[in-house]
Amino acid sequence: MEKILYLECNSGISGDMTVGALLDLGADKHALTKALQSLGVDGYHLHFGRTRKCGLDAYDFDVHLENEGHGHKHDHDHDQIHDHGHDHDHGHDHDHGHDHDHSHGHDHSHGHDHSQVHRNLQDIYAIIDRLDSNGRVKTMAKRMFDIVAEAESKAHGIPVEEVHFHEVGAIDSIVDIIGVAVCVDSLGVDEIVVSPLSEGYGNVRCQHGVIPVPVPATANIVSAYGLKLRLTDNEGEMVTPTGAAIAAALGTRKNLPSSFQILKTGLGAGKKDFKQANVLRAMLLLEEEEGAGENMWVLEANIDDCSGESFGFAMESLLEAGAADVWYTPVFMKKNRPAYMLSLICREEERNRMEDILFIQTTTIGVRRYPVARTILDRKKRKVMTEFGEADVKICTYKDRTFCYPEFESVRSICRQNGLDYQTVYSIIRREAEK
């Protein structure tokens, strides 16, 4: 059985909301504070408490910045970039009676005047490398920072290496991003699903003027990583760049399983108030093990008047909608016309959606279907560390035998980054997985 983390972003997503939701879900708070203390970064202390959002009890995680007059973290994290400061009104729900538990960060190697200190991406990397945690956490944290830096560089029209983070903004992002990585790791999940991101409308006032919502960095991340965005009638920003980077970096599968058990639910509080509860809901789900047999449906259509481009788009759409597999078979139809038989396999509950896509995205005027039974191996995904970096591997078991299959995307990425051939990389990853 696979354990799945589901992030439900119906009220947006930010770094502190994610950390709060994961802590509420059962992530190890001690591991989080220990990891942050190992960084040697000061200028803040942590707040762990409870608050209410539309009557719902939620976990309130916050970073209090010691050099800020109001002592609280920024609602938004765009002001971390050196030429992009924001002036926000930061409210906090003190009327709900928090139980405070503070953990301080310390770095005596420099003073407390942070106003003139900036950090670039390599500086952030150096801080992450000091982290007292495993390689998976460090890789995850660097990945999230990479995504933010790339988006900000595009927004500002400067190279990634020239993106600099204000000390204050960097502290916010360091704590949030590393906090998320540590918490995800402590939960020990096999897969992560992120829902579409709900975003507001309007503008955000910054030091140099007014910018639209979603802010450019967030929009860049959504575009670059194919995230689904859903605009709402809430005025203001709901998805921060850090939140978007978390969604882009963590998601390992697009859809929830057709059936599952809910093991636990956690709510992370946001710092704003909307008509709906401003919370990020995180769920731990247990997918039923696909045992020896499973009932499926095969859908087929013979098509002789559809372009190759349409066929390609139809396949992508069917797979994204949850088809277990899609394939084309060359056939000859009446009047000896060359054609293709489009076939797919899916579950009962997905059948109507598949037929919709076939009729809308292809030129077929009829679809035939029939039930089938299939036998599949128990499988799970895990990450392995190789000499060339991290790679995803699918582990399948049959009776007393285990088979390791490196994922294509990981093999391709390592090949391109290191100028290696496919078979060599595949063998290296498989050898590490079998240790």
C-alpha positions as a LaTeX table, in Angstrom:
\begin{tabular}{lrrr}
\hline
Residue & $x$ (\AA) & $y$ (\AA) & $z$ (\AA) \\
\hline
Met1 & 0.00 & 0.00 & 0.00 \\
Glu2 & 1.24 & 3.50 & $-0.85$ \\
Lys3 & 1.02 & 6.42 & 1.56 \\
Ile4 & 0.09 & 9.62 & $-0.28$ \\
Leu5 & 0.36 & 13.23 & 0.88 \\
Tyr6 & $-2.39$ & 15.39 & $-0.60$ \\
Leu7 & $-2.16$ & 19.20 & $-0.44$ \\
Glu8 & $-5.55$ & 20.82 & $-1.01$ \\
Cys9 & $-4.91$ & 24.42 & $-2.06$ \\
Asn10 & $-8.48$ & 25.75 & $-2.16$ \\
Ser11 & $-7.37$ & 28.86 & $-0.30$ \\
Gly12 & $-3.98$ & 29.18 & $-1.96$ \\
Ile13 & $-0.61$ & 28.09 & $-0.63$ \\
Ser14 & 2.36 & 29.72 & 1.07 \\
Gly15 & 5.40 & 28.49 & 2.93 \\
Asp16 & 4.12 & 29.01 & 6.46 \\
Met17 & 0.73 & 27.48 & 5.62 \\
Thr18 & 2.47 & 24.36 & 4.30 \\
Val19 & 4.74 & 23.96 & 7.33 \\
Gly20 & 1.74 & 24.44 & 9.62 \\
Ala21 & $-0.36$ & 21.88 & 7.76 \\
Leu22 & 2.44 & 19.29 & 7.80 \\
Leu23 & 3.08 & 19.81 & 11.52 \\
Asp24 & $-0.64$ & 19.43 & 12.19 \\
Leu25 & $-0.50$ & 16.24 & 10.15 \\
Gly26 & 2.11 & 14.78 & 12.47 \\
Ala27 & 5.48 & 15.91 & 11.08 \\
Asp28 & 8.25 & 15.86 & 13.68 \\
Lys29 & 8.44 & 19.30 & 15.31 \\
His30 & 11.66 & 18.41 & 17.16 \\
Ala31 & 13.32 & 17.37 & 13.88 \\
Leu32 & 12.25 & 20.70 & 12.36 \\
Thr33 & 13.67 & 22.88 & 15.15 \\
Lys34 & 16.86 & 20.83 & 15.33 \\
Ala35 & 17.40 & 21.12 & 11.58 \\
Leu36 & 16.84 & 24.89 & 11.58 \\
Gln37 & 19.19 & 25.41 & 14.52 \\
Ser38 & 21.93 & 23.54 & 12.64 \\
Leu39 & 21.91 & 26.19 & 9.88 \\
Gly40 & 23.60 & 28.84 & 12.00 \\
Val41 & 21.19 & 31.57 & 10.87 \\
Asp42 & 19.86 & 34.12 & 13.34 \\
Gly43 & 17.51 & 37.10 & 13.33 \\
Tyr44 & 14.30 & 35.19 & 13.97 \\
His45 & 12.40 & 32.97 & 16.35 \\
Leu46 & 9.68 & 30.45 & 15.61 \\
His47 & 6.09 & 30.52 & 16.77 \\
Phe48 & 4.01 & 27.34 & 17.08 \\
Gly49 & 0.37 & 27.84 & 18.06 \\
Arg50 & $-3.29$ & 27.31 & 17.21 \\
Thr51 & $-5.79$ & 29.72 & 15.73 \\
Arg52 & $-9.28$ & 29.66 & 14.24 \\
Lys53 & $-10.21$ & 30.27 & 10.62 \\
Cys54 & $-13.96$ & 30.49 & 9.95 \\
Gly55 & $-14.44$ & 28.49 & 13.12 \\
Leu56 & $-11.96$ & 25.77 & 12.16 \\
Asp57 & $-9.07$ & 24.97 & 14.49 \\
Ala58 & $-5.82$ & 25.24 & 12.53 \\
Tyr59 & $-2.08$ & 25.09 & 13.20 \\
Asp60 & $-0.46$ & 28.54 & 13.18 \\
Phe61 & 3.22 & 28.44 & 12.23 \\
Asp62 & 4.99 & 31.76 & 12.02 \\
Val63 & 8.51 & 33.18 & 11.77 \\
His64 & 8.99 & 36.25 & 13.95 \\
Leu65 & 11.76 & 38.47 & 12.62 \\
Glu66 & 13.69 & 40.09 & 15.44 \\
Asn67 & 14.77 & 43.16 & 13.46 \\
Glu68 & 11.23 & 44.00 & 12.38 \\
Gly69 & 9.30 & 46.59 & 14.35 \\
His70 & 6.11 & 44.51 & 14.41 \\
Gly71 & 8.04 & 41.31 & 14.97 \\
His72 & 6.17 & 39.23 & 12.42 \\
Lys73 & 6.93 & 37.44 & 9.22 \\
His74 & 5.94 & 38.87 & 5.84 \\
Asp75 & 2.66 & 37.62 & 4.45 \\
His76 & 4.31 & 37.71 & 1.04 \\
Asp77 & 7.78 & 36.69 & 0.10 \\
His78 & 8.41 & 38.73 & $-3.06$ \\
Asp79 & 10.28 & 41.34 & $-1.02$ \\
Gln80 & 13.20 & 38.95 & $-0.71$ \\
Ile81 & 14.58 & 40.18 & $-4.05$ \\
His82 & 16.92 & 43.13 & $-3.79$ \\
Asp83 & 15.04 & 45.53 & $-6.07$ \\
His84 & 11.53 & 44.40 & $-5.22$ \\
Gly85 & 10.48 & 45.43 & $-1.70$ \\
His86 & 6.85 & 45.40 & $-0.56$ \\
Asp87 & 4.94 & 47.33 & 2.02 \\
His88 & 2.21 & 45.18 & 3.53 \\
Asp89 & $-0.22$ & 45.40 & 6.38 \\
His90 & 0.46 & 42.24 & 8.37 \\
Gly91 & $-2.38$ & 41.33 & 10.64 \\
His92 & $-2.20$ & 38.40 & 13.05 \\
Asp93 & $-4.96$ & 36.54 & 14.85 \\
His94 & $-3.97$ & 37.33 & 18.43 \\
Asp95 & $-7.58$ & 37.29 & 19.56 \\
His96 & $-7.62$ & 33.50 & 19.44 \\
Gly97 & $-5.27$ & 32.94 & 22.34 \\
His98 & $-2.10$ & 31.26 & 21.06 \\
Asp99 & $-0.01$ & 28.86 & 23.03 \\
His100 & 3.48 & 30.09 & 22.21 \\
Asp101 & 6.48 & 27.82 & 21.91 \\
His102 & 9.55 & 29.68 & 20.70 \\
Ser103 & 12.69 & 28.26 & 19.13 \\
His104 & 15.50 & 30.65 & 18.30 \\
Gly105 & 17.97 & 30.66 & 15.45 \\
His106 & 21.54 & 31.77 & 16.22 \\
Asp107 & 24.48 & 32.84 & 14.12 \\
His108 & 27.13 & 34.73 & 16.05 \\
Ser109 & 29.40 & 35.05 & 13.07 \\
His110 & 27.75 & 38.31 & 12.06 \\
Gly111 & 25.92 & 41.17 & 13.69 \\
His112 & 22.22 & 41.90 & 13.83 \\
Asp113 & 22.14 & 44.73 & 11.35 \\
His114 & 20.67 & 42.85 & 8.40 \\
Ser115 & 19.48 & 45.81 & 6.38 \\
Gln116 & 22.49 & 45.83 & 4.06 \\
Val117 & 23.03 & 42.05 & 3.79 \\
His118 & 22.03 & 40.19 & 0.66 \\
Arg119 & 22.40 & 36.54 & $-0.28$ \\
Asn120 & 22.55 & 35.01 & $-3.73$ \\
Leu121 & 21.59 & 31.46 & $-4.64$ \\
Gln122 & 25.07 & 30.07 & $-3.91$ \\
Asp123 & 24.95 & 31.64 & $-0.44$ \\
Ile124 & 21.63 & 29.90 & 0.14 \\
Tyr125 & 23.16 & 26.62 & $-1.08$ \\
Ala126 & 25.99 & 27.01 & 1.43 \\
Ile127 & 23.48 & 27.46 & 4.24 \\
Ile128 & 21.51 & 24.39 & 3.14 \\
Asp129 & 24.73 & 22.35 & 3.01 \\
Arg130 & 25.20 & 23.05 & 6.73 \\
Leu131 & 21.85 & 21.41 & 7.42 \\
Asp132 & 21.96 & 18.51 & 9.89 \\
Ser133 & 19.72 & 16.24 & 7.83 \\
Asn134 & 19.84 & 13.72 & 4.99 \\
Gly135 & 20.62 & 14.32 & 1.33 \\
Arg136 & 16.98 & 14.01 & 0.28 \\
Val137 & 16.01 & 17.00 & 2.44 \\
Lys138 & 18.90 & 19.11 & 1.11 \\
Thr139 & 18.08 & 18.22 & $-2.51$ \\
Met140 & 14.41 & 19.05 & $-1.97$ \\
Ala141 & 15.23 & 22.42 & $-0.38$ \\
Lys142 & 17.67 & 23.38 & $-3.14$ \\
Arg143 & 15.12 & 22.40 & $-5.76$ \\
Met144 & 12.53 & 24.75 & $-4.27$ \\
Phe145 & 15.03 & 27.62 & $-4.07$ \\
Asp146 & 16.07 & 26.95 & $-7.68$ \\
Ile147 & 12.46 & 27.28 & $-8.80$ \\
Val148 & 11.98 & 30.58 & $-6.96$ \\
Ala149 & 15.27 & 32.02 & $-8.23$ \\
Glu150 & 14.53 & 31.05 & $-11.85$ \\
Ala151 & 11.10 & 32.66 & $-11.65$ \\
Glu152 & 12.44 & 35.85 & $-10.08$ \\
Ser153 & 15.25 & 36.11 & $-12.63$ \\
Lys154 & 12.71 & 35.95 & $-15.44$ \\
Ala155 & 10.44 & 38.46 & $-13.72$ \\
His156 & 13.28 & 40.96 & $-13.29$ \\
Gly157 & 15.09 & 40.22 & $-16.54$ \\
Ile158 & 18.39 & 39.31 & $-14.87$ \\
Pro159 & 20.51 & 36.11 & $-14.80$ \\
Val160 & 19.78 & 33.64 & $-12.01$ \\
Glu161 & 23.21 & 34.22 & $-10.49$ \\
Glu162 & 22.38 & 37.93 & $-10.11$ \\
Val163 & 19.21 & 37.30 & $-8.12$ \\
His164 & 19.90 & 38.45 & $-4.56$ \\
Phe165 & 17.73 & 37.88 & $-1.53$ \\
His166 & 17.34 & 40.47 & 1.21 \\
Glu167 & 18.44 & 39.14 & 4.58 \\
Val168 & 14.87 & 39.35 & 5.89 \\
Gly169 & 13.33 & 37.74 & 2.82 \\
Ala170 & 16.01 & 35.07 & 2.80 \\
Ile171 & 15.31 & 34.15 & 6.44 \\
Asp172 & 11.60 & 33.74 & 5.65 \\
Ser173 & 12.28 & 31.58 & 2.64 \\
Ile174 & 15.06 & 29.55 & 4.27 \\
Val175 & 12.88 & 28.66 & 7.25 \\
Asp176 & 9.79 & 27.91 & 5.15 \\
Ile177 & 11.49 & 25.91 & 2.42 \\
Ile178 & 13.77 & 23.89 & 4.69 \\
Gly179 & 10.86 & 23.46 & 7.09 \\
Val180 & 8.72 & 21.97 & 4.33 \\
Ala181 & 11.51 & 19.64 & 3.21 \\
Val182 & 12.18 & 18.39 & 6.75 \\
Cys183 & 8.48 & 17.89 & 7.48 \\
Val184 & 7.79 & 16.04 & 4.23 \\
Asp185 & 10.75 & 13.77 & 4.88 \\
Ser186 & 9.62 & 13.00 & 8.42 \\
Leu187 & 6.17 & 11.95 & 7.20 \\
Gly188 & 7.70 & 9.20 & 5.04 \\
Val189 & 5.21 & 9.43 & 2.16 \\
Asp190 & 5.53 & 7.55 & $-1.13$ \\
Glu191 & 3.72 & 10.03 & $-3.40$ \\
Ile192 & 2.57 & 13.67 & $-3.24$ \\
Val193 & $-0.47$ & 15.10 & $-5.03$ \\
Val194 & $-1.09$ & 18.85 & $-5.18$ \\
Ser195 & $-4.54$ & 20.17 & $-6.10$ \\
Pro196 & $-5.10$ & 23.11 & $-8.48$ \\
Leu197 & $-3.93$ & 26.37 & $-6.87$ \\
Ser198 & $-6.69$ & 28.86 & $-6.04$ \\
Glu199 & $-5.58$ & 32.45 & $-6.60$ \\
Gly200 & $-7.17$ & 35.84 & $-6.02$ \\
Tyr201 & $-7.34$ & 38.91 & $-8.22$ \\
Gly202 & $-6.27$ & 42.53 & $-8.16$ \\
Asn203 & $-2.91$ & 44.09 & $-7.40$ \\
Val204 & $-0.14$ & 44.13 & $-4.83$ \\
Arg205 & 1.58 & 47.40 & $-4.01$ \\
Cys206 & 5.37 & 47.20 & $-3.90$ \\
Gln207 & 8.16 & 49.71 & $-3.36$ \\
His208 & 8.36 & 50.55 & $-7.05$ \\
Gly209 & 4.67 & 50.56 & $-7.91$ \\
Val210 & 1.73 & 48.24 & $-8.30$ \\
Ile211 & 1.98 & 44.73 & $-9.75$ \\
Pro212 & $-0.81$ & 42.33 & $-10.71$ \\
Val213 & $-1.98$ & 39.18 & $-8.95$ \\
Pro214 & $-0.78$ & 36.51 & $-9.52$ \\
Val215 & 2.56 & 38.25 & $-9.13$ \\
Pro216 & 5.03 & 37.68 & $-12.00$ \\
Ala217 & 7.23 & 35.18 & $-10.14$ \\
Thr218 & 4.22 & 33.05 & $-9.21$ \\
Ala219 & 2.87 & 33.22 & $-12.76$ \\
Asn220 & 6.29 & 32.17 & $-14.10$ \\
Ile221 & 6.36 & 29.10 & $-11.85$ \\
Val222 & 2.80 & 28.11 & $-12.75$ \\
Ser223 & 3.65 & 28.41 & $-16.44$ \\
Ala224 & 7.04 & 26.67 & $-16.33$ \\
Tyr225 & 5.85 & 23.65 & $-14.33$ \\
Gly226 & 2.37 & 23.18 & $-15.76$ \\
Leu227 & 0.56 & 23.84 & $-12.48$ \\
Lys228 & $-3.20$ & 24.22 & $-12.62$ \\
Leu229 & $-4.39$ & 27.65 & $-11.49$ \\
Arg230 & $-7.97$ & 28.49 & $-10.56$ \\
Leu231 & $-8.89$ & 32.17 & $-10.20$ \\
Thr232 & $-11.38$ & 33.10 & $-7.48$ \\
Asp233 & $-13.33$ & 36.22 & $-6.56$ \\
Asn234 & $-11.12$ & 36.86 & $-3.52$ \\
Glu235 & $-9.27$ & 40.16 & $-3.74$ \\
Gly236 & $-5.57$ & 39.82 & $-2.99$ \\
Glu237 & $-2.77$ & 37.32 & $-3.33$ \\
Met238 & $-3.40$ & 33.72 & $-2.25$ \\
Val239 & $-0.43$ & 31.93 & $-3.88$ \\
Thr240 & 3.04 & 33.21 & $-2.99$ \\
Pro241 & 6.13 & 32.42 & $-5.08$ \\
Thr242 & 7.39 & 30.15 & $-2.30$ \\
Gly243 & 4.02 & 28.40 & $-2.19$ \\
Ala244 & 4.05 & 27.90 & $-5.96$ \\
Ala245 & 7.63 & 26.56 & $-5.77$ \\
Ile246 & 6.58 & 24.09 & $-3.09$ \\
Ala247 & 3.74 & 22.85 & $-5.30$ \\
Ala248 & 6.03 & 22.58 & $-8.34$ \\
Ala249 & 8.82 & 20.75 & $-6.50$ \\
Leu250 & 6.78 & 18.33 & $-4.40$ \\
Gly251 & 4.16 & 16.96 & $-6.77$ \\
Thr252 & 5.00 & 13.41 & $-7.90$ \\
Arg253 & 1.65 & 12.42 & $-9.44$ \\
Lys254 & $-1.16$ & 14.46 & $-10.95$ \\
Asn255 & $-4.24$ & 12.65 & $-9.76$ \\
Leu256 & $-5.52$ & 11.06 & $-6.59$ \\
Pro257 & $-6.14$ & 7.32 & $-6.63$ \\
Ser258 & $-9.69$ & 6.24 & $-7.43$ \\
Ser259 & $-10.19$ & 5.01 & $-3.86$ \\
Phe260 & $-8.26$ & 5.54 & $-0.65$ \\
Gln261 & $-8.43$ & 5.76 & 3.11 \\
Ile262 & $-7.90$ & 9.08 & 4.90 \\
Leu263 & $-5.40$ & 8.37 & 7.67 \\
Lys264 & $-5.14$ & 11.91 & 9.05 \\
Thr265 & $-5.91$ & 15.53 & 8.19 \\
Gly266 & $-3.93$ & 18.67 & 9.05 \\
Leu267 & $-4.82$ & 22.35 & 8.65 \\
Gly268 & $-2.22$ & 25.10 & 8.24 \\
Ala269 & $-3.48$ & 28.63 & 8.89 \\
Gly270 & $-2.86$ & 31.55 & 6.54 \\
Lys271 & $-2.50$ & 35.11 & 7.77 \\
Lys272 & $-5.43$ & 36.56 & 5.80 \\
Asp273 & $-9.19$ & 36.33 & 6.07 \\
Phe274 & $-11.34$ & 35.41 & 3.09 \\
Lys275 & $-14.99$ & 34.38 & 2.87 \\
Gln276 & $-13.76$ & 30.77 & 3.04 \\
Ala277 & $-11.40$ & 29.42 & 5.68 \\
Asn278 & $-7.87$ & 30.60 & 4.82 \\
Val279 & $-6.22$ & 27.25 & 5.45 \\
Leu280 & $-4.11$ & 24.76 & 3.57 \\
Arg281 & $-5.48$ & 21.27 & 4.16 \\
Ala282 & $-3.03$ & 18.38 & 4.07 \\
Met283 & $-4.17$ & 14.77 & 4.10 \\
Leu284 & $-2.35$ & 11.50 & 4.58 \\
Leu285 & $-4.02$ & 8.95 & 2.33 \\
Leu286 & $-3.55$ & 5.22 & 2.03 \\
Glu287 & $-4.10$ & 3.83 & $-1.45$ \\
Glu288 & $-5.57$ & 0.37 & $-1.52$ \\
Glu289 & $-3.03$ & $-2.17$ & $-2.66$ \\
Glu290 & $-3.75$ & $-3.27$ & $-6.20$ \\
Gly291 & $-3.62$ & $-6.97$ & $-5.58$ \\
Ala292 & $-3.71$ & $-10.01$ & $-7.81$ \\
Gly293 & $-6.73$ & $-8.90$ & $-9.82$ \\
Glu294 & $-8.36$ & $-5.63$ & $-10.84$ \\
Asn295 & $-11.35$ & $-4.92$ & $-13.08$ \\
Met296 & $-10.77$ & $-2.33$ & $-15.79$ \\
Trp297 & $-12.39$ & $-1.11$ & $-19.02$ \\
Val298 & $-10.91$ & $-0.98$ & $-22.51$ \\
Leu299 & $-12.18$ & 1.75 & $-24.84$ \\
Glu300 & $-11.45$ & 1.63 & $-28.58$ \\
Ala301 & $-12.11$ & 3.70 & $-31.67$ \\
Asn302 & $-11.04$ & 3.23 & $-35.30$ \\
Ile303 & $-10.10$ & 6.58 & $-36.83$ \\
Asp304 & $-9.05$ & 7.32 & $-40.43$ \\
Asp305 & $-9.52$ & 11.10 & $-40.68$ \\
Cys306 & $-7.57$ & 12.57 & $-37.75$ \\
Ser307 & $-4.22$ & 14.37 & $-37.91$ \\
Gly308 & $-1.11$ & 13.17 & $-36.14$ \\
Glu309 & $-1.08$ & 16.31 & $-33.99$ \\
Ser310 & $-4.63$ & 15.60 & $-32.81$ \\
Phe311 & $-3.72$ & 12.01 & $-32.00$ \\
Gly312 & $-0.77$ & 13.19 & $-29.93$ \\
Phe313 & $-2.84$ & 15.74 & $-28.02$ \\
Ala314 & $-5.61$ & 13.20 & $-27.43$ \\
Met315 & $-3.11$ & 10.75 & $-25.89$ \\
Glu316 & $-1.71$ & 13.43 & $-23.57$ \\
Ser317 & $-5.24$ & 14.45 & $-22.51$ \\
Leu318 & $-6.30$ & 10.85 & $-21.80$ \\
Leu319 & $-3.22$ & 10.10 & $-19.71$ \\
Glu320 & $-3.58$ & 13.35 & $-17.74$ \\
Ala321 & $-7.22$ & 12.45 & $-17.06$ \\
Gly322 & $-6.20$ & 9.17 & $-15.47$ \\
Ala323 & $-6.02$ & 6.53 & $-18.20$ \\
Ala324 & $-3.79$ & 3.66 & $-17.11$ \\
Asp325 & $-2.42$ & 3.33 & $-20.66$ \\
Val326 & $-3.13$ & 4.61 & $-24.18$ \\
Trp327 & $-1.86$ & 3.10 & $-27.44$ \\
Tyr328 & $-2.34$ & 3.23 & $-31.22$ \\
Thr329 & $-2.47$ & 0.27 & $-33.59$ \\
Pro330 & $-2.18$ & 0.66 & $-37.40$ \\
Val331 & $-5.26$ & $-0.86$ & $-39.10$ \\
Phe332 & $-6.97$ & $-0.88$ & $-42.50$ \\
Met333 & $-10.61$ & 0.15 & $-42.60$ \\
Lys334 & $-13.31$ & $-0.02$ & $-45.27$ \\
Lys335 & $-12.31$ & 0.96 & $-48.79$ \\
Asn336 & $-8.80$ & $-0.13$ & $-47.75$ \\
Arg337 & $-8.14$ & 3.13 & $-45.92$ \\
Pro338 & $-5.09$ & 3.15 & $-43.64$ \\
Ala339 & $-6.10$ & 4.22 & $-40.13$ \\
Tyr340 & $-5.34$ & 3.85 & $-36.44$ \\
Met341 & $-7.20$ & 2.10 & $-33.67$ \\
Leu342 & $-6.96$ & 4.23 & $-30.55$ \\
Ser343 & $-7.15$ & 2.05 & $-27.43$ \\
Leu344 & $-7.04$ & 2.89 & $-23.76$ \\
Ile345 & $-7.52$ & 1.16 & $-20.44$ \\
Cys346 & $-9.15$ & 2.87 & $-17.46$ \\
Arg347 & $-11.20$ & 2.28 & $-14.33$ \\
Glu348 & $-14.99$ & 2.27 & $-14.25$ \\
Glu349 & $-15.28$ & 5.70 & $-12.63$ \\
Glu350 & $-13.06$ & 7.27 & $-15.32$ \\
Arg351 & $-14.93$ & 5.81 & $-18.32$ \\
Asn352 & $-17.29$ & 8.73 & $-19.00$ \\
Arg353 & $-14.43$ & 11.22 & $-18.78$ \\
Met354 & $-12.42$ & 9.19 & $-21.29$ \\
Glu355 & $-15.33$ & 9.07 & $-23.73$ \\
Asp356 & $-15.72$ & 12.86 & $-23.44$ \\
Ile357 & $-12.08$ & 13.35 & $-24.43$ \\
Leu358 & $-12.32$ & 10.88 & $-27.33$ \\
Phe359 & $-15.37$ & 12.62 & $-28.83$ \\
Ile360 & $-14.02$ & 16.15 & $-28.26$ \\
Gln361 & $-10.33$ & 15.72 & $-29.12$ \\
Thr362 & $-10.58$ & 13.25 & $-32.04$ \\
Thr363 & $-12.83$ & 12.86 & $-35.10$ \\
Thr364 & $-14.34$ & 9.55 & $-34.00$ \\
Ile365 & $-18.13$ & 9.26 & $-34.02$ \\
Gly366 & $-18.27$ & 6.05 & $-32.01$ \\
Val367 & $-16.46$ & 4.34 & $-29.13$ \\
Arg368 & $-16.71$ & 0.68 & $-28.21$ \\
Arg369 & $-15.95$ & $-0.60$ & $-24.73$ \\
Tyr370 & $-15.62$ & $-3.85$ & $-22.87$ \\
Pro371 & $-14.57$ & $-4.89$ & $-19.34$ \\
Val372 & $-11.29$ & $-6.68$ & $-18.73$ \\
Ala373 & $-9.45$ & $-8.08$ & $-15.73$ \\
Arg374 & $-5.76$ & $-7.53$ & $-15.23$ \\
Thr375 & $-3.06$ & $-8.80$ & $-12.92$ \\
Ile376 & $-0.46$ & $-6.28$ & $-11.83$ \\
Leu377 & 2.56 & $-6.34$ & $-9.61$ \\
Asp378 & 2.68 & $-4.50$ & $-6.32$ \\
Arg379 & 4.79 & $-1.42$ & $-6.91$ \\
Lys380 & 6.13 & 1.64 & $-5.11$ \\
Lys381 & 8.40 & 4.54 & $-5.98$ \\
Arg382 & 11.50 & 5.53 & $-4.08$ \\
Lys383 & 14.47 & 7.82 & $-4.57$ \\
Val384 & 18.07 & 6.62 & $-4.68$ \\
Met385 & 21.26 & 8.66 & $-4.53$ \\
Thr386 & 23.82 & 8.02 & $-7.28$ \\
Glu387 & 27.18 & 9.58 & $-8.03$ \\
Phe388 & 25.33 & 11.88 & $-10.45$ \\
Gly389 & 22.54 & 12.92 & $-8.10$ \\
Glu390 & 19.11 & 11.72 & $-7.03$ \\
Ala391 & 16.99 & 9.43 & $-9.22$ \\
Asp392 & 13.50 & 7.92 & $-9.04$ \\
Val393 & 13.08 & 4.16 & $-9.21$ \\
Lys394 & 9.99 & 1.97 & $-9.42$ \\
Ile395 & 10.24 & $-1.10$ & $-7.18$ \\
Cys396 & 7.98 & $-4.03$ & $-8.15$ \\
Thr397 & 7.52 & $-7.27$ & $-6.26$ \\
Tyr398 & 6.22 & $-10.66$ & $-7.39$ \\
Lys399 & 6.05 & $-13.49$ & $-4.88$ \\
Asp400 & 9.56 & $-13.54$ & $-3.39$ \\
Arg401 & 11.22 & $-11.59$ & $-6.19$ \\
Thr402 & 11.93 & $-7.86$ & $-6.52$ \\
Phe403 & 12.47 & $-5.90$ & $-9.73$ \\
Cys404 & 13.97 & $-2.38$ & $-9.93$ \\
Tyr405 & 13.12 & $-0.13$ & $-12.86$ \\
Pro406 & 14.68 & 3.37 & $-13.06$ \\
Glu407 & 12.20 & 6.04 & $-14.15$ \\
Phe408 & 12.79 & 7.41 & $-17.64$ \\
Glu409 & 12.69 & 11.09 & $-16.62$ \\
Ser410 & 15.49 & 10.59 & $-14.08$ \\
Val411 & 17.65 & 8.66 & $-16.56$ \\
Arg412 & 17.14 & 11.29 & $-19.25$ \\
Ser413 & 17.92 & 14.16 & $-16.88$ \\
Ile414 & 21.21 & 12.62 & $-15.72$ \\
Cys415 & 22.19 & 11.75 & $-19.31$ \\
Arg416 & 21.70 & 15.33 & $-20.47$ \\
Gln417 & 23.40 & 16.92 & $-17.49$ \\
Asn418 & 26.47 & 14.69 & $-17.66$ \\
Gly419 & 26.77 & 13.79 & $-21.36$ \\
Leu420 & 26.32 & 10.08 & $-20.66$ \\
Asp421 & 24.53 & 7.36 & $-22.61$ \\
Tyr422 & 21.18 & 5.95 & $-21.55$ \\
Gln423 & 22.25 & 2.36 & $-20.84$ \\
Thr424 & 25.15 & 3.41 & $-18.60$ \\
Val425 & 22.98 & 5.71 & $-16.48$ \\
Tyr426 & 20.18 & 3.13 & $-16.33$ \\
Ser427 & 22.60 & 0.49 & $-15.04$ \\
Ile428 & 24.10 & 2.84 & $-12.43$ \\
Ile429 & 20.69 & 3.78 & $-11.02$ \\
Arg430 & 19.50 & 0.17 & $-11.01$ \\
Arg431 & 22.66 & $-0.99$ & $-9.25$ \\
Glu432 & 22.16 & 1.61 & $-6.50$ \\
Ala433 & 18.51 & 0.62 & $-6.10$ \\
Glu434 & 19.39 & $-3.04$ & $-5.69$ \\
Lys435 & 21.91 & $-2.47$ & $-2.90$ \\
\hline
\end{tabular}
